[in-house]
Amino acid sequence: MPSGLDAAFVRRAVGKGDLNAVRLALCQITRDPELLDLPPVPALDEAGRALIVEKAVTWLVENAGPRKLPEPPPGELRRLMELAAGETVSDVEFDFRREIPAFNDHPWATLWDGQRPSIPPGFTVAVVGAGFSGVAMAIQLELLQIPYVVLEKQSEIGGTWSRNRYPDVRVDTVSLGYEFSFEKDYRWSEYFARGEEVRRYLQLVADKYGVTENVRFDTEVEAAEFDDQSSTWRLAIRSPQGRDTVTANVLVTGMGTFANAKLPDFESQEDFRGEIVVPSRWPDELDLEGSRVAVVGNGSTGVQLLAPIAAKAEHVTVFQRTPQWIAPRPLYGTPIDSEVHWLSDNLPGYWNWQRYIHNSALFGAYDLMLNDEEWVAGGGLVNPKNDKLRDDLLAYIRHQTGGREDLIEKLVPDYAPFARRPVVDNGWYEALTRPHVSLVTDSITGLHRDGIRTADGRLHDIDVIVAALGFEVVKYLEPAVFTGRGGKDLHEVWERDGPRAYLGMMVPDFPNMFMLYGPNAQSLPSGHQLPAMFVIWASYIGQCITTMLTEQKSRVEVTEEAFGAYNQRLDAQAAKLIFMDKRGAPDKNYYVNQQHGRLQVNAPWWGPDFHRMCSRVDWDDLHLA
Ligand SMILES: Cc1cc2nc3c(=O)[nH]c(=O)nc-3n(C[C@H](O)[C@H](O)[C@H](O)COP(=O)(O)OP(=O)(O)OC[C@H]3O[C@@H](n4cnc5c(N)ncnc54)[C@H](O)[C@@H]3O)c2cc1C
């Protein structure tokens, strides 16, 4: 027994941990047939659960200690994955999932295949943006030892998590998935980390992997132009030192989809005597104690900040245009106990399997978004799974509002769950039931010096308006100007039917330019969160660059045919999902480009399919010269 270890403490740690992860870690370490033969944990009876606890306590008391496990051989890894949820894992699913437990040092990364060739003098990659995506790209380049520079208009690393500092800002996807899989076992203090902690995490990663020293802060890229002669990009930049240019062989944009907040533009806005606040520009000194506050908007941000505002304000009026499906999320707002951290440190494999299990919650989510015409013909609304979820959420709304019919009739959406980004309940419904919080669904007609006017003619007295109106996702990469081959302007190319790209990354006539989190790139809930996708896309770009260098080529570009065929397939797949018809909410959904009536933000693919497309370059689709 390791010295000083208290068996009662160990038992408490196992009790607080995730039993499924404990079981899988023990199975991997001990290959104990009794544990391997048990049913999956979610279906386990009390005796089975107790058996796992006993075996875990016994093993830990004897062997606890920091040790990393190697990745098990594929057959064994797959068996453990199947044990996790009691389901078979197909080949394509296995390919998609195998790096989620992150046993390898740098899951998904591109490394040199053989010796690193000599890099031509002056060869540089310019990465625009130091948020999660830009940092992921920079680390990929660090691993390949390819020179790069990151240009960032803010003064620090963080992107989204640097800009957004409103009350209770935090991830609404679990932190064990919203992190880089090469940075193992970060000490998150809560299961859903607060914004500042996420920012600090990204800063730490950027420092640790040598990225920060390659970032030029306070430097905005205003324009980029491709030079056909030299096959390089010339970037026009602006910084406190003035205007300058940067030349790069490859250009990678990680400029963010949610970089530009929608700014309030109400009728007679100038008449309002109070303060108007945009969440992504939250003033540090703002004190809402005793104020009459309007929260306009009930998207993820508006919902996240209501409860903390209601705790301070004298009165809060929530202005809702479109009801949202707002759902509880297990462990949201819950700190991670020190015993669980101890388990992560001392039960080898626990962290890996806990990560896998957290991510696995979304493995089946794609089915929720598929139209089932047969089911609808039989009287269903979307498909059995989605209709069941709707029933559960209806019951949740009823429960949280204490059955208040006046609220319930305003709160139930007329479109299917998952048709818009699911919103996590941060005490929103409960806040609405408080005497000093009111819900207004009449549309806002304009501002008055004392508050907000609504279509029913009422004036709502307000001191502070919090305008949580969402983001200008359609203005992708704006206001920067990108000029490709033959003087083509990227935003003019996109005028025809909105931003499009091949795999969300490449556009013909824009050689050596890649976008991270580009058009139609946001994968639907599937098991890979965005940080994983950033690494996968960065690795794809890494494959393109290493091939250019080993084959001594100077440019890589998607062909017109591949771009067209990909987008045709993409539109056909989008048509099978709930977003674009009456089951969705196409006229009030940021996933959809309203002007062109097409899915723009999301990748319509099933996660494992999209992963397959993005993780290996299909050279038939690209032109290398
Ligand atoms: C409030 C909020 C909560 C969110 N919560 C979640 C969540 O829980 N889970 C999840 O998966 N996603 C969430 N997201 C989405 C989030 O944006 C992404 O997860 C991720 O942070 C995007 O990273 P990024 O690097 O692509 O973009 P960003 O974080 O936006 O970073 C882009 C960077 O590029 C810089 N930049 C832009 N243009 C230029 C230019 N012309 N020149 C120089 N620099 C430039 C910006 O200053 C910024 O630093 C949330 C978004 C918001 C706004």
The ligand as a Gaussian input file, in Angstrom:
#p B3LYP/6-31G(d) Opt

LIG

0 1
 C      -19.945000      33.494000     -25.503000
 C      -19.523000      32.293000     -26.284000
 C      -19.555000      31.033000     -25.712000
 C      -19.154000      29.927000     -26.434000
 N      -19.195000      28.709000     -25.845000
 C      -18.798000      27.631000     -26.533000
 C      -18.818000      26.342000     -25.942000
 O      -19.229000      26.167000     -24.800000
 N      -18.401000      25.289000     -26.667000
 C      -17.976000      25.453000     -27.954000
 O      -17.620000      24.468000     -28.581000
 N      -17.907000      26.653000     -28.533000
 C      -18.329000      27.736000     -27.860000
 N      -18.285000      28.960000     -28.460000
 C      -17.745000      29.093000     -29.813000
 C      -16.276000      29.601000     -29.751000
 O      -16.203000      30.768000     -30.474000
 C      -15.333000      28.558000     -30.280000
 O      -15.424000      27.416000     -29.448000
 C      -13.859000      28.982000     -30.299000
 O      -13.504000      29.770000     -29.214000
 C      -13.538000      29.685000     -31.581000
 O      -12.175000      29.852000     -31.652000
 P      -11.523000      30.582000     -32.887000
 O      -10.077000      30.630000     -32.642000
 O      -11.976000      29.947000     -34.157000
 O      -12.191000      32.030000     -32.879000
 P      -12.081000      33.197000     -31.823000
 O      -12.034000      32.672000     -30.459000
 O      -13.142000      34.156000     -32.180000
 O      -10.670000      33.838000     -32.123000
 C      -10.428000      34.543000     -33.323000
 C       -9.282000      35.494000     -33.096000
 O       -8.954000      36.111000     -34.339000
 C       -8.699000      37.478000     -34.102000
 N       -8.941000      38.197000     -35.346000
 C      -10.096000      38.267000     -36.049000
 N       -9.932000      38.999000     -37.141000
 C       -8.649000      39.408000     -37.150000
 C       -7.890000      40.195000     -38.038000
 N       -8.418000      40.711000     -39.165000
 N       -6.587000      40.428000     -37.751000
 C       -6.027000      39.909000     -36.626000
 N       -6.720000      39.155000     -35.732000
 C       -8.009000      38.900000     -36.014000
 C       -9.668000      37.851000     -33.003000
 O       -9.251000      39.008000     -32.312000
 C       -9.642000      36.604000     -32.129000
 O       -8.695000      36.681000     -31.113000
 C      -18.718000      30.092000     -27.768000
 C      -18.707000      31.355000     -28.367000
 C      -19.105000      32.444000     -27.630000
 C      -19.069000      33.781000     -28.295000

